[in-house]
Amino acid sequence: MFSTLSTFRKHEFEKHGLCAVEDPQVFNQYGYFKFGIQLMQKLNLLKYVIHVVINSWLHFYKIL
């Protein structure tokens, strides 16, 4: 869909990040993605998603 990583980032920023440029931490494309990575690390989203998925599987197999 996107020919380069740069075109993907441009698309994502234009679609989802432009409303965030008023925030001093997110004033451009670099700041938008940097803030997203920092937020993901702070909230530990990967650990949370893995926890939810595993618990969902366990619950599903208990029902069977």
PDBQT receptor file of N, H, CA, C and O in Angstrom, charges set to zero:
ATOM      1  N   MET A   1       0.814  -1.190   0.000  1.00  0.00    +0.000 N 
ATOM      2  CA  MET A   1       0.000   0.000   0.000  1.00  0.00    +0.000 C 
ATOM      3  C   MET A   1       0.865   1.263   0.000  1.00  0.00    +0.000 C 
ATOM      4  O   MET A   1       0.598   2.204  -0.748  1.00  0.00    +0.000 OA
ATOM      5  N   PHE A   2       1.892   1.277   0.836  1.00  0.00    +0.000 N 
ATOM      6  H   PHE A   2       2.108   0.513   1.443  1.00  0.00    +0.000 HD
ATOM      7  CA  PHE A   2       2.795   2.420   0.884  1.00  0.00    +0.000 C 
ATOM      8  C   PHE A   2       4.141   1.978   0.336  1.00  0.00    +0.000 C 
ATOM      9  O   PHE A   2       4.656   0.921   0.699  1.00  0.00    +0.000 OA
ATOM     10  N   SER A   3       4.697   2.787  -0.530  1.00  0.00    +0.000 N 
ATOM     11  H   SER A   3       4.279   3.646  -0.825  1.00  0.00    +0.000 HD
ATOM     12  CA  SER A   3       5.944   2.392  -1.187  1.00  0.00    +0.000 C 
ATOM     13  C   SER A   3       7.159   2.504  -0.266  1.00  0.00    +0.000 C 
ATOM     14  O   SER A   3       8.144   1.787  -0.445  1.00  0.00    +0.000 OA
ATOM     15  N   THR A   4       7.092   3.395   0.709  1.00  0.00    +0.000 N 
ATOM     16  H   THR A   4       6.293   3.977   0.854  1.00  0.00    +0.000 HD
ATOM     17  CA  THR A   4       8.215   3.556   1.639  1.00  0.00    +0.000 C 
ATOM     18  C   THR A   4       7.692   3.809   3.048  1.00  0.00    +0.000 C 
ATOM     19  O   THR A   4       6.522   4.139   3.244  1.00  0.00    +0.000 OA
ATOM     20  N   LEU A   5       8.573   3.648   4.015  1.00  0.00    +0.000 N 
ATOM     21  H   LEU A   5       9.524   3.380   3.856  1.00  0.00    +0.000 HD
ATOM     22  CA  LEU A   5       8.223   3.957   5.396  1.00  0.00    +0.000 C 
ATOM     23  C   LEU A   5       7.881   5.436   5.538  1.00  0.00    +0.000 C 
ATOM     24  O   LEU A   5       7.006   5.810   6.320  1.00  0.00    +0.000 OA
ATOM     25  N   SER A   6       8.568   6.255   4.786  1.00  0.00    +0.000 N 
ATOM     26  H   SER A   6       9.278   5.952   4.151  1.00  0.00    +0.000 HD
ATOM     27  CA  SER A   6       8.328   7.694   4.833  1.00  0.00    +0.000 C 
ATOM     28  C   SER A   6       6.909   8.043   4.385  1.00  0.00    +0.000 C 
ATOM     29  O   SER A   6       6.253   8.883   5.002  1.00  0.00    +0.000 OA
ATOM     30  N   THR A   7       6.436   7.405   3.323  1.00  0.00    +0.000 N 
ATOM     31  H   THR A   7       6.968   6.722   2.822  1.00  0.00    +0.000 HD
ATOM     32  CA  THR A   7       5.067   7.693   2.862  1.00  0.00    +0.000 C 
ATOM     33  C   THR A   7       4.038   7.169   3.858  1.00  0.00    +0.000 C 
ATOM     34  O   THR A   7       2.980   7.774   4.029  1.00  0.00    +0.000 OA
ATOM     35  N   PHE A   8       4.337   6.056   4.514  1.00  0.00    +0.000 N 
ATOM     36  H   PHE A   8       5.196   5.564   4.375  1.00  0.00    +0.000 HD
ATOM     37  CA  PHE A   8       3.441   5.537   5.547  1.00  0.00    +0.000 C 
ATOM     38  C   PHE A   8       3.346   6.515   6.713  1.00  0.00    +0.000 C 
ATOM     39  O   PHE A   8       2.250   6.837   7.171  1.00  0.00    +0.000 OA
ATOM     40  N   ARG A   9       4.511   6.991   7.196  1.00  0.00    +0.000 N 
ATOM     41  H   ARG A   9       5.401   6.730   6.824  1.00  0.00    +0.000 HD
ATOM     42  CA  ARG A   9       4.512   7.940   8.312  1.00  0.00    +0.000 C 
ATOM     43  C   ARG A   9       3.781   9.222   7.943  1.00  0.00    +0.000 C 
ATOM     44  O   ARG A   9       3.030   9.770   8.750  1.00  0.00    +0.000 OA
ATOM     45  N   LYS A  10       4.001   9.695   6.728  1.00  0.00    +0.000 N 
ATOM     46  H   LYS A  10       4.612   9.250   6.073  1.00  0.00    +0.000 HD
ATOM     47  CA  LYS A  10       3.329  10.915   6.270  1.00  0.00    +0.000 C 
ATOM     48  C   LYS A  10       1.820  10.724   6.292  1.00  0.00    +0.000 C 
ATOM     49  O   LYS A  10       1.089  11.591   6.770  1.00  0.00    +0.000 OA
ATOM     50  N   HIS A  11       1.358   9.602   5.781  1.00  0.00    +0.000 N 
ATOM     51  H   HIS A  11       1.952   8.898   5.393  1.00  0.00    +0.000 HD
ATOM     52  CA  HIS A  11      -0.075   9.313   5.756  1.00  0.00    +0.000 C 
ATOM     53  C   HIS A  11      -0.645   9.259   7.177  1.00  0.00    +0.000 C 
ATOM     54  O   HIS A  11      -1.674   9.873   7.460  1.00  0.00    +0.000 OA
ATOM     55  N   GLU A  12       0.020   8.529   8.061  1.00  0.00    +0.000 N 
ATOM     56  H   GLU A  12       0.856   8.031   7.832  1.00  0.00    +0.000 HD
ATOM     57  CA  GLU A  12      -0.476   8.370   9.428  1.00  0.00    +0.000 C 
ATOM     58  C   GLU A  12      -0.521   9.712  10.158  1.00  0.00    +0.000 C 
ATOM     59  O   GLU A  12      -1.479  10.004  10.874  1.00  0.00    +0.000 OA
ATOM     60  N   PHE A  13       0.518  10.523   9.974  1.00  0.00    +0.000 N 
ATOM     61  H   PHE A  13       1.296  10.286   9.392  1.00  0.00    +0.000 HD
ATOM     62  CA  PHE A  13       0.545  11.823  10.634  1.00  0.00    +0.000 C 
ATOM     63  C   PHE A  13      -0.557  12.721  10.097  1.00  0.00    +0.000 C 
ATOM     64  O   PHE A  13      -1.239  13.393  10.870  1.00  0.00    +0.000 OA
ATOM     65  N   GLU A  14      -0.739  12.741   8.781  1.00  0.00    +0.000 N 
ATOM     66  H   GLU A  14      -0.184  12.194   8.153  1.00  0.00    +0.000 HD
ATOM     67  CA  GLU A  14      -1.774  13.594   8.195  1.00  0.00    +0.000 C 
ATOM     68  C   GLU A  14      -3.173  13.128   8.591  1.00  0.00    +0.000 C 
ATOM     69  O   GLU A  14      -4.072  13.950   8.766  1.00  0.00    +0.000 OA
ATOM     70  N   LYS A  15      -3.362  11.838   8.730  1.00  0.00    +0.000 N 
ATOM     71  H   LYS A  15      -2.632  11.170   8.588  1.00  0.00    +0.000 HD
ATOM     72  CA  LYS A  15      -4.683  11.300   9.070  1.00  0.00    +0.000 C 
ATOM     73  C   LYS A  15      -4.972  11.379  10.573  1.00  0.00    +0.000 C 
ATOM     74  O   LYS A  15      -6.101  11.676  10.962  1.00  0.00    +0.000 OA
ATOM     75  N   HIS A  16      -3.982  11.122  11.414  1.00  0.00    +0.000 N 
ATOM     76  H   HIS A  16      -3.064  10.881  11.098  1.00  0.00    +0.000 HD
ATOM     77  CA  HIS A  16      -4.224  10.995  12.847  1.00  0.00    +0.000 C 
ATOM     78  C   HIS A  16      -3.473  12.010  13.706  1.00  0.00    +0.000 C 
ATOM     79  O   HIS A  16      -3.846  12.221  14.860  1.00  0.00    +0.000 OA
ATOM     80  N   GLY A  17      -2.447  12.631  13.188  1.00  0.00    +0.000 N 
ATOM     81  H   GLY A  17      -2.144  12.459  12.250  1.00  0.00    +0.000 HD
ATOM     82  CA  GLY A  17      -1.587  13.451  14.033  1.00  0.00    +0.000 C 
ATOM     83  C   GLY A  17      -1.767  14.947  13.926  1.00  0.00    +0.000 C 
ATOM     84  O   GLY A  17      -1.304  15.684  14.796  1.00  0.00    +0.000 OA
ATOM     85  N   LEU A  18      -2.428  15.416  12.884  1.00  0.00    +0.000 N 
ATOM     86  H   LEU A  18      -2.805  14.817  12.178  1.00  0.00    +0.000 HD
ATOM     87  CA  LEU A  18      -2.517  16.863  12.693  1.00  0.00    +0.000 C 
ATOM     88  C   LEU A  18      -3.256  17.564  13.822  1.00  0.00    +0.000 C 
ATOM     89  O   LEU A  18      -2.939  18.707  14.149  1.00  0.00    +0.000 OA
ATOM     90  N   CYS A  19      -4.234  16.901  14.421  1.00  0.00    +0.000 N 
ATOM     91  H   CYS A  19      -4.492  15.972  14.155  1.00  0.00    +0.000 HD
ATOM     92  CA  CYS A  19      -4.967  17.531  15.524  1.00  0.00    +0.000 C 
ATOM     93  C   CYS A  19      -4.096  17.659  16.771  1.00  0.00    +0.000 C 
ATOM     94  O   CYS A  19      -4.426  18.424  17.678  1.00  0.00    +0.000 OA
ATOM     95  N   ALA A  20      -3.001  16.929  16.825  1.00  0.00    +0.000 N 
ATOM     96  H   ALA A  20      -2.733  16.308  16.089  1.00  0.00    +0.000 HD
ATOM     97  CA  ALA A  20      -2.141  16.937  18.008  1.00  0.00    +0.000 C 
ATOM     98  C   ALA A  20      -1.038  17.984  17.928  1.00  0.00    +0.000 C 
ATOM     99  O   ALA A  20      -0.309  18.168  18.903  1.00  0.00    +0.000 OA
ATOM    100  N   VAL A  21      -0.893  18.674  16.803  1.00  0.00    +0.000 N 
ATOM    101  H   VAL A  21      -1.485  18.524  16.011  1.00  0.00    +0.000 HD
ATOM    102  CA  VAL A  21       0.238  19.595  16.650  1.00  0.00    +0.000 C 
ATOM    103  C   VAL A  21       0.155  20.793  17.581  1.00  0.00    +0.000 C 
ATOM    104  O   VAL A  21       1.149  21.497  17.762  1.00  0.00    +0.000 OA
ATOM    105  N   GLU A  22      -0.999  21.041  18.173  1.00  0.00    +0.000 N 
ATOM    106  H   GLU A  22      -1.807  20.470  18.027  1.00  0.00    +0.000 HD
ATOM    107  CA  GLU A  22      -1.107  22.150  19.123  1.00  0.00    +0.000 C 
ATOM    108  C   GLU A  22      -0.396  21.827  20.435  1.00  0.00    +0.000 C 
ATOM    109  O   GLU A  22      -0.040  22.736  21.185  1.00  0.00    +0.000 OA
ATOM    110  N   ASP A  23      -0.188  20.558  20.713  1.00  0.00    +0.000 N 
ATOM    111  H   ASP A  23      -0.477  19.819  20.104  1.00  0.00    +0.000 HD
ATOM    112  CA  ASP A  23       0.530  20.138  21.916  1.00  0.00    +0.000 C 
ATOM    113  C   ASP A  23       2.022  20.367  21.687  1.00  0.00    +0.000 C 
ATOM    114  O   ASP A  23       2.550  19.947  20.657  1.00  0.00    +0.000 OA
ATOM    115  N   PRO A  24       2.716  21.023  22.621  1.00  0.00    +0.000 N 
ATOM    116  CA  PRO A  24       4.144  21.298  22.422  1.00  0.00    +0.000 C 
ATOM    117  C   PRO A  24       5.008  20.043  22.265  1.00  0.00    +0.000 C 
ATOM    118  O   PRO A  24       6.076  20.110  21.657  1.00  0.00    +0.000 OA
ATOM    119  N   GLN A  25       4.564  18.901  22.804  1.00  0.00    +0.000 N 
ATOM    120  H   GLN A  25       3.696  18.847  23.298  1.00  0.00    +0.000 HD
ATOM    121  CA  GLN A  25       5.332  17.663  22.660  1.00  0.00    +0.000 C 
ATOM    122  C   GLN A  25       5.152  17.054  21.275  1.00  0.00    +0.000 C 
ATOM    123  O   GLN A  25       5.972  16.245  20.839  1.00  0.00    +0.000 OA
ATOM    124  N   VAL A  26       4.097  17.433  20.593  1.00  0.00    +0.000 N 
ATOM    125  H   VAL A  26       3.431  18.089  20.948  1.00  0.00    +0.000 HD
ATOM    126  CA  VAL A  26       3.744  16.794  19.317  1.00  0.00    +0.000 C 
ATOM    127  C   VAL A  26       3.594  17.885  18.259  1.00  0.00    +0.000 C 
ATOM    128  O   VAL A  26       2.505  18.078  17.718  1.00  0.00    +0.000 OA
ATOM    129  N   PHE A  27       4.657  18.584  17.967  1.00  0.00    +0.000 N 
ATOM    130  H   PHE A  27       5.541  18.428  18.406  1.00  0.00    +0.000 HD
ATOM    131  CA  PHE A  27       4.542  19.721  17.059  1.00  0.00    +0.000 C 
ATOM    132  C   PHE A  27       4.873  19.382  15.612  1.00  0.00    +0.000 C 
ATOM    133  O   PHE A  27       4.729  20.228  14.729  1.00  0.00    +0.000 OA
ATOM    134  N   ASN A  28       5.309  18.167  15.365  1.00  0.00    +0.000 N 
ATOM    135  H   ASN A  28       5.426  17.480  16.082  1.00  0.00    +0.000 HD
ATOM    136  CA  ASN A  28       5.603  17.747  13.992  1.00  0.00    +0.000 C 
ATOM    137  C   ASN A  28       5.513  16.222  13.909  1.00  0.00    +0.000 C 
ATOM    138  O   ASN A  28       5.167  15.553  14.883  1.00  0.00    +0.000 OA
ATOM    139  N   GLN A  29       5.823  15.697  12.748  1.00  0.00    +0.000 N 
ATOM    140  H   GLN A  29       6.104  16.240  11.957  1.00  0.00    +0.000 HD
ATOM    141  CA  GLN A  29       5.722  14.253  12.524  1.00  0.00    +0.000 C 
ATOM    142  C   GLN A  29       6.632  13.474  13.474  1.00  0.00    +0.000 C 
ATOM    143  O   GLN A  29       6.217  12.458  14.031  1.00  0.00    +0.000 OA
ATOM    144  N   TYR A  30       7.847  13.931  13.661  1.00  0.00    +0.000 N 
ATOM    145  H   TYR A  30       8.185  14.757  13.208  1.00  0.00    +0.000 HD
ATOM    146  CA  TYR A  30       8.787  13.258  14.558  1.00  0.00    +0.000 C 
ATOM    147  C   TYR A  30       8.238  13.224  15.989  1.00  0.00    +0.000 C 
ATOM    148  O   TYR A  30       8.246  12.181  16.642  1.00  0.00    +0.000 OA
ATOM    149  N   GLY A  31       7.768  14.370  16.460  1.00  0.00    +0.000 N 
ATOM    150  H   GLY A  31       7.762  15.218  15.929  1.00  0.00    +0.000 HD
ATOM    151  CA  GLY A  31       7.225  14.454  17.810  1.00  0.00    +0.000 C 
ATOM    152  C   GLY A  31       6.001  13.580  18.001  1.00  0.00    +0.000 C 
ATOM    153  O   GLY A  31       5.802  13.009  19.073  1.00  0.00    +0.000 OA
ATOM    154  N   TYR A  32       5.184  13.475  16.969  1.00  0.00    +0.000 N 
ATOM    155  H   TYR A  32       5.345  13.939  16.098  1.00  0.00    +0.000 HD
ATOM    156  CA  TYR A  32       3.977  12.643  17.025  1.00  0.00    +0.000 C 
ATOM    157  C   TYR A  32       4.337  11.182  17.268  1.00  0.00    +0.000 C 
ATOM    158  O   TYR A  32       3.782  10.541  18.160  1.00  0.00    +0.000 OA
ATOM    159  N   PHE A  33       5.268  10.657  16.470  1.00  0.00    +0.000 N 
ATOM    160  H   PHE A  33       5.719  11.178  15.744  1.00  0.00    +0.000 HD
ATOM    161  CA  PHE A  33       5.642   9.253  16.614  1.00  0.00    +0.000 C 
ATOM    162  C   PHE A  33       6.463   9.018  17.886  1.00  0.00    +0.000 C 
ATOM    163  O   PHE A  33       6.322   7.978  18.529  1.00  0.00    +0.000 OA
ATOM    164  N   LYS A  34       7.312   9.971  18.249  1.00  0.00    +0.000 N 
ATOM    165  H   LYS A  34       7.426  10.816  17.726  1.00  0.00    +0.000 HD
ATOM    166  CA  LYS A  34       8.091   9.843  19.484  1.00  0.00    +0.000 C 
ATOM    167  C   LYS A  34       7.159   9.793  20.693  1.00  0.00    +0.000 C 
ATOM    168  O   LYS A  34       7.345   8.971  21.590  1.00  0.00    +0.000 OA
ATOM    169  N   PHE A  35       6.164  10.666  20.717  1.00  0.00    +0.000 N 
ATOM    170  H   PHE A  35       6.012  11.334  19.988  1.00  0.00    +0.000 HD
ATOM    171  CA  PHE A  35       5.206  10.689  21.818  1.00  0.00    +0.000 C 
ATOM    172  C   PHE A  35       4.426   9.375  21.882  1.00  0.00    +0.000 C 
ATOM    173  O   PHE A  35       4.179   8.849  22.968  1.00  0.00    +0.000 OA
ATOM    174  N   GLY A  36       4.043   8.851  20.728  1.00  0.00    +0.000 N 
ATOM    175  H   GLY A  36       4.244   9.278  19.847  1.00  0.00    +0.000 HD
ATOM    176  CA  GLY A  36       3.328   7.575  20.678  1.00  0.00    +0.000 C 
ATOM    177  C   GLY A  36       4.150   6.430  21.244  1.00  0.00    +0.000 C 
ATOM    178  O   GLY A  36       3.633   5.591  21.981  1.00  0.00    +0.000 OA
ATOM    179  N   ILE A  37       5.426   6.398  20.899  1.00  0.00    +0.000 N 
ATOM    180  H   ILE A  37       5.846   7.080  20.299  1.00  0.00    +0.000 HD
ATOM    181  CA  ILE A  37       6.313   5.345  21.411  1.00  0.00    +0.000 C 
ATOM    182  C   ILE A  37       6.493   5.492  22.918  1.00  0.00    +0.000 C 
ATOM    183  O   ILE A  37       6.458   4.502  23.649  1.00  0.00    +0.000 OA
ATOM    184  N   GLN A  38       6.684   6.724  23.385  1.00  0.00    +0.000 N 
ATOM    185  H   GLN A  38       6.711   7.529  22.791  1.00  0.00    +0.000 HD
ATOM    186  CA  GLN A  38       6.851   6.945  24.820  1.00  0.00    +0.000 C 
ATOM    187  C   GLN A  38       5.594   6.552  25.592  1.00  0.00    +0.000 C 
ATOM    188  O   GLN A  38       5.677   5.966  26.671  1.00  0.00    +0.000 OA
ATOM    189  N   LEU A  39       4.441   6.876  25.038  1.00  0.00    +0.000 N 
ATOM    190  H   LEU A  39       4.373   7.352  24.162  1.00  0.00    +0.000 HD
ATOM    191  CA  LEU A  39       3.183   6.524  25.684  1.00  0.00    +0.000 C 
ATOM    192  C   LEU A  39       3.005   5.011  25.733  1.00  0.00    +0.000 C 
ATOM    193  O   LEU A  39       2.571   4.463  26.747  1.00  0.00    +0.000 OA
ATOM    194  N   MET A  40       3.339   4.343  24.641  1.00  0.00    +0.000 N 
ATOM    195  H   MET A  40       3.691   4.787  23.817  1.00  0.00    +0.000 HD
ATOM    196  CA  MET A  40       3.234   2.887  24.591  1.00  0.00    +0.000 C 
ATOM    197  C   MET A  40       4.140   2.252  25.652  1.00  0.00    +0.000 C 
ATOM    198  O   MET A  40       3.739   1.308  26.332  1.00  0.00    +0.000 OA
ATOM    199  N   GLN A  41       5.358   2.774  25.786  1.00  0.00    +0.000 N 
ATOM    200  H   GLN A  41       5.683   3.541  25.233  1.00  0.00    +0.000 HD
ATOM    201  CA  GLN A  41       6.290   2.236  26.778  1.00  0.00    +0.000 C 
ATOM    202  C   GLN A  41       5.808   2.519  28.201  1.00  0.00    +0.000 C 
ATOM    203  O   GLN A  41       5.911   1.665  29.080  1.00  0.00    +0.000 OA
ATOM    204  N   LYS A  42       5.287   3.710  28.416  1.00  0.00    +0.000 N 
ATOM    205  H   LYS A  42       5.203   4.404  27.701  1.00  0.00    +0.000 HD
ATOM    206  CA  LYS A  42       4.825   4.090  29.753  1.00  0.00    +0.000 C 
ATOM    207  C   LYS A  42       3.636   3.239  30.188  1.00  0.00    +0.000 C 
ATOM    208  O   LYS A  42       3.571   2.801  31.337  1.00  0.00    +0.000 OA
ATOM    209  N   LEU A  43       2.716   3.010  29.294  1.00  0.00    +0.000 N 
ATOM    210  H   LEU A  43       2.768   3.366  28.361  1.00  0.00    +0.000 HD
ATOM    211  CA  LEU A  43       1.520   2.246  29.630  1.00  0.00    +0.000 C 
ATOM    212  C   LEU A  43       1.732   0.745  29.519  1.00  0.00    +0.000 C 
ATOM    213  O   LEU A  43       0.888  -0.040  29.952  1.00  0.00    +0.000 OA
ATOM    214  N   ASN A  44       2.856   0.347  28.943  1.00  0.00    +0.000 N 
ATOM    215  H   ASN A  44       3.542   0.984  28.592  1.00  0.00    +0.000 HD
ATOM    216  CA  ASN A  44       3.185  -1.066  28.745  1.00  0.00    +0.000 C 
ATOM    217  C   ASN A  44       2.047  -1.783  28.018  1.00  0.00    +0.000 C 
ATOM    218  O   ASN A  44       1.553  -2.814  28.475  1.00  0.00    +0.000 OA
ATOM    219  N   LEU A  45       1.643  -1.222  26.888  1.00  0.00    +0.000 N 
ATOM    220  H   LEU A  45       2.044  -0.384  26.518  1.00  0.00    +0.000 HD
ATOM    221  CA  LEU A  45       0.496  -1.741  26.148  1.00  0.00    +0.000 C 
ATOM    222  C   LEU A  45       0.691  -3.168  25.667  1.00  0.00    +0.000 C 
ATOM    223  O   LEU A  45      -0.260  -3.950  25.663  1.00  0.00    +0.000 OA
ATOM    224  N   LEU A  46       1.892  -3.518  25.266  1.00  0.00    +0.000 N 
ATOM    225  H   LEU A  46       2.664  -2.882  25.269  1.00  0.00    +0.000 HD
ATOM    226  CA  LEU A  46       2.121  -4.874  24.771  1.00  0.00    +0.000 C 
ATOM    227  C   LEU A  46       1.840  -5.897  25.873  1.00  0.00    +0.000 C 
ATOM    228  O   LEU A  46       1.199  -6.918  25.622  1.00  0.00    +0.000 OA
ATOM    229  N   LYS A  47       2.309  -5.633  27.069  1.00  0.00    +0.000 N 
ATOM    230  H   LYS A  47       2.829  -4.803  27.273  1.00  0.00    +0.000 HD
ATOM    231  CA  LYS A  47       2.052  -6.539  28.192  1.00  0.00    +0.000 C 
ATOM    232  C   LYS A  47       0.552  -6.647  28.455  1.00  0.00    +0.000 C 
ATOM    233  O   LYS A  47       0.044  -7.741  28.700  1.00  0.00    +0.000 OA
ATOM    234  N   TYR A  48      -0.150  -5.534  28.406  1.00  0.00    +0.000 N 
ATOM    235  H   TYR A  48       0.262  -4.645  28.206  1.00  0.00    +0.000 HD
ATOM    236  CA  TYR A  48      -1.594  -5.528  28.640  1.00  0.00    +0.000 C 
ATOM    237  C   TYR A  48      -2.329  -6.331  27.574  1.00  0.00    +0.000 C 
ATOM    238  O   TYR A  48      -3.203  -7.136  27.895  1.00  0.00    +0.000 OA
ATOM    239  N   VAL A  49      -1.981  -6.118  26.312  1.00  0.00    +0.000 N 
ATOM    240  H   VAL A  49      -1.271  -5.464  26.051  1.00  0.00    +0.000 HD
ATOM    241  CA  VAL A  49      -2.638  -6.836  25.215  1.00  0.00    +0.000 C 
ATOM    242  C   VAL A  49      -2.388  -8.336  25.340  1.00  0.00    +0.000 C 
ATOM    243  O   VAL A  49      -3.312  -9.133  25.179  1.00  0.00    +0.000 OA
ATOM    244  N   ILE A  50      -1.160  -8.723  25.624  1.00  0.00    +0.000 N 
ATOM    245  H   ILE A  50      -0.409  -8.075  25.755  1.00  0.00    +0.000 HD
ATOM    246  CA  ILE A  50      -0.844 -10.143  25.794  1.00  0.00    +0.000 C 
ATOM    247  C   ILE A  50      -1.663 -10.725  26.944  1.00  0.00    +0.000 C 
ATOM    248  O   ILE A  50      -2.198 -11.828  26.829  1.00  0.00    +0.000 OA
ATOM    249  N   HIS A  51      -1.763  -9.999  28.040  1.00  0.00    +0.000 N 
ATOM    250  H   HIS A  51      -1.329  -9.103  28.134  1.00  0.00    +0.000 HD
ATOM    251  CA  HIS A  51      -2.545 -10.452  29.191  1.00  0.00    +0.000 C 
ATOM    252  C   HIS A  51      -4.009 -10.662  28.806  1.00  0.00    +0.000 C 
ATOM    253  O   HIS A  51      -4.601 -11.684  29.151  1.00  0.00    +0.000 OA
ATOM    254  N   VAL A  52      -4.584  -9.708  28.100  1.00  0.00    +0.000 N 
ATOM    255  H   VAL A  52      -4.103  -8.878  27.820  1.00  0.00    +0.000 HD
ATOM    256  CA  VAL A  52      -5.991  -9.809  27.694  1.00  0.00    +0.000 C 
ATOM    257  C   VAL A  52      -6.198 -10.984  26.748  1.00  0.00    +0.000 C 
ATOM    258  O   VAL A  52      -7.156 -11.741  26.903  1.00  0.00    +0.000 OA
ATOM    259  N   VAL A  53      -5.320 -11.144  25.782  1.00  0.00    +0.000 N 
ATOM    260  H   VAL A  53      -4.541 -10.529  25.656  1.00  0.00    +0.000 HD
ATOM    261  CA  VAL A  53      -5.460 -12.233  24.807  1.00  0.00    +0.000 C 
ATOM    262  C   VAL A  53      -5.347 -13.589  25.500  1.00  0.00    +0.000 C 
ATOM    263  O   VAL A  53      -6.167 -14.474  25.259  1.00  0.00    +0.000 OA
ATOM    264  N   ILE A  54      -4.356 -13.757  26.347  1.00  0.00    +0.000 N 
ATOM    265  H   ILE A  54      -3.690 -13.038  26.543  1.00  0.00    +0.000 HD
ATOM    266  CA  ILE A  54      -4.167 -15.043  27.032  1.00  0.00    +0.000 C 
ATOM    267  C   ILE A  54      -5.366 -15.351  27.927  1.00  0.00    +0.000 C 
ATOM    268  O   ILE A  54      -5.858 -16.479  27.936  1.00  0.00    +0.000 OA
ATOM    269  N   ASN A  55      -5.836 -14.359  28.675  1.00  0.00    +0.000 N 
ATOM    270  H   ASN A  55      -5.436 -13.443  28.668  1.00  0.00    +0.000 HD
ATOM    271  CA  ASN A  55      -6.999 -14.594  29.534  1.00  0.00    +0.000 C 
ATOM    272  C   ASN A  55      -8.242 -14.907  28.717  1.00  0.00    +0.000 C 
ATOM    273  O   ASN A  55      -9.069 -15.715  29.140  1.00  0.00    +0.000 OA
ATOM    274  N   SER A  56      -8.389 -14.288  27.566  1.00  0.00    +0.000 N 
ATOM    275  H   SER A  56      -7.718 -13.631  27.222  1.00  0.00    +0.000 HD
ATOM    276  CA  SER A  56      -9.528 -14.581  26.691  1.00  0.00    +0.000 C 
ATOM    277  C   SER A  56      -9.464 -16.019  26.211  1.00  0.00    +0.000 C 
ATOM    278  O   SER A  56     -10.475 -16.720  26.202  1.00  0.00    +0.000 OA
ATOM    279  N   TRP A  57      -8.280 -16.461  25.811  1.00  0.00    +0.000 N 
ATOM    280  H   TRP A  57      -7.458 -15.892  25.818  1.00  0.00    +0.000 HD
ATOM    281  CA  TRP A  57      -8.117 -17.845  25.352  1.00  0.00    +0.000 C 
ATOM    282  C   TRP A  57      -8.429 -18.824  26.480  1.00  0.00    +0.000 C 
ATOM    283  O   TRP A  57      -9.134 -19.813  26.280  1.00  0.00    +0.000 OA
ATOM    284  N   LEU A  58      -7.893 -18.536  27.670  1.00  0.00    +0.000 N 
ATOM    285  H   LEU A  58      -7.320 -17.733  27.832  1.00  0.00    +0.000 HD
ATOM    286  CA  LEU A  58      -8.129 -19.428  28.804  1.00  0.00    +0.000 C 
ATOM    287  C   LEU A  58      -9.616 -19.511  29.131  1.00  0.00    +0.000 C 
ATOM    288  O   LEU A  58     -10.138 -20.593  29.396  1.00  0.00    +0.000 OA
ATOM    289  N   HIS A  59     -10.284 -18.383  29.113  1.00  0.00    +0.000 N 
ATOM    290  H   HIS A  59      -9.860 -17.503  28.898  1.00  0.00    +0.000 HD
ATOM    291  CA  HIS A  59     -11.722 -18.352  29.381  1.00  0.00    +0.000 C 
ATOM    292  C   HIS A  59     -12.479 -19.130  28.308  1.00  0.00    +0.000 C 
ATOM    293  O   HIS A  59     -13.398 -19.886  28.622  1.00  0.00    +0.000 OA
ATOM    294  N   PHE A  60     -12.103 -18.951  27.063  1.00  0.00    +0.000 N 
ATOM    295  H   PHE A  60     -11.357 -18.337  26.808  1.00  0.00    +0.000 HD
ATOM    296  CA  PHE A  60     -12.762 -19.643  25.952  1.00  0.00    +0.000 C 
ATOM    297  C   PHE A  60     -12.621 -21.156  26.100  1.00  0.00    +0.000 C 
ATOM    298  O   PHE A  60     -13.595 -21.889  25.926  1.00  0.00    +0.000 OA
ATOM    299  N   TYR A  61     -11.420 -21.624  26.418  1.00  0.00    +0.000 N 
ATOM    300  H   TYR A  61     -10.629 -21.029  26.559  1.00  0.00    +0.000 HD
ATOM    301  CA  TYR A  61     -11.201 -23.068  26.521  1.00  0.00    +0.000 C 
ATOM    302  C   TYR A  61     -11.828 -23.668  27.781  1.00  0.00    +0.000 C 
ATOM    303  O   TYR A  61     -12.130 -24.861  27.803  1.00  0.00    +0.000 OA
ATOM    304  N   LYS A  62     -12.030 -22.861  28.831  1.00  0.00    +0.000 N 
ATOM    305  H   LYS A  62     -11.785 -21.892  28.812  1.00  0.00    +0.000 HD
ATOM    306  CA  LYS A  62     -12.752 -23.346  30.009  1.00  0.00    +0.000 C 
ATOM    307  C   LYS A  62     -14.208 -23.631  29.665  1.00  0.00    +0.000 C 
ATOM    308  O   LYS A  62     -14.803 -24.586  30.165  1.00  0.00    +0.000 OA
ATOM    309  N   ILE A  63     -14.774 -22.787  28.802  1.00  0.00    +0.000 N 
ATOM    310  H   ILE A  63     -14.291 -22.011  28.396  1.00  0.00    +0.000 HD
ATOM    311  CA  ILE A  63     -16.172 -22.947  28.395  1.00  0.00    +0.000 C 
ATOM    312  C   ILE A  63     -16.346 -24.238  27.616  1.00  0.00    +0.000 C 
ATOM    313  O   ILE A  63     -17.356 -24.925  27.773  1.00  0.00    +0.000 OA
ATOM    314  N   LEU A  64     -15.375 -24.576  26.777  1.00  0.00    +0.000 N 
ATOM    315  H   LEU A  64     -14.555 -24.018  26.649  1.00  0.00    +0.000 HD
ATOM    316  CA  LEU A  64     -15.464 -25.799  25.981  1.00  0.00    +0.000 C 
ATOM    317  C   LEU A  64     -15.320 -26.977  26.892  1.00  0.00    +0.000 C 
ATOM    318  O   LEU A  64     -15.363 -28.120  26.435  1.00  0.00    +0.000 OA
TER     319      LEU A  64
